[in-house]
Amino acid sequence: MILEAAILNVKSGQIAAFEAAMGQARPLIAATPGFQRIEVRPCLETEGRYLLLVWWDSVEAHTVGFRQSARYQAWRDLLHHFYEPFPVVEHYGQPL
């Protein structure tokens, strides 16, 4: 199991629209083989900042199975225009 993590900084004034779009996007990622679960947590200190956490069976489930699918294109269309700057996505291994 691996953990995908990203900090999502949503453009000012677009929080409600982002949250609605994320609700629409969740089923797209959840339909991917190797997907385990997703959490999107709002930052308590910085309005408009979210922590994206996605658990996958493998890095390839994310980078190939999801990112090379039509579902990712729909995810991108729903969400990517909200971010400033565009997030860095990293993958993490098992807890120590």
Secondary structure, DSSP 4 states (H G I P E B T S, - for coil): -EEEEEEEEBPTT-HHHHHHHHHHHHHHHHTSTTEEEEEEEE-SSSTTEEEEEEEES-HHIIIIIITTSHHHHHHHHHHGGGBSSPPPEEEE----
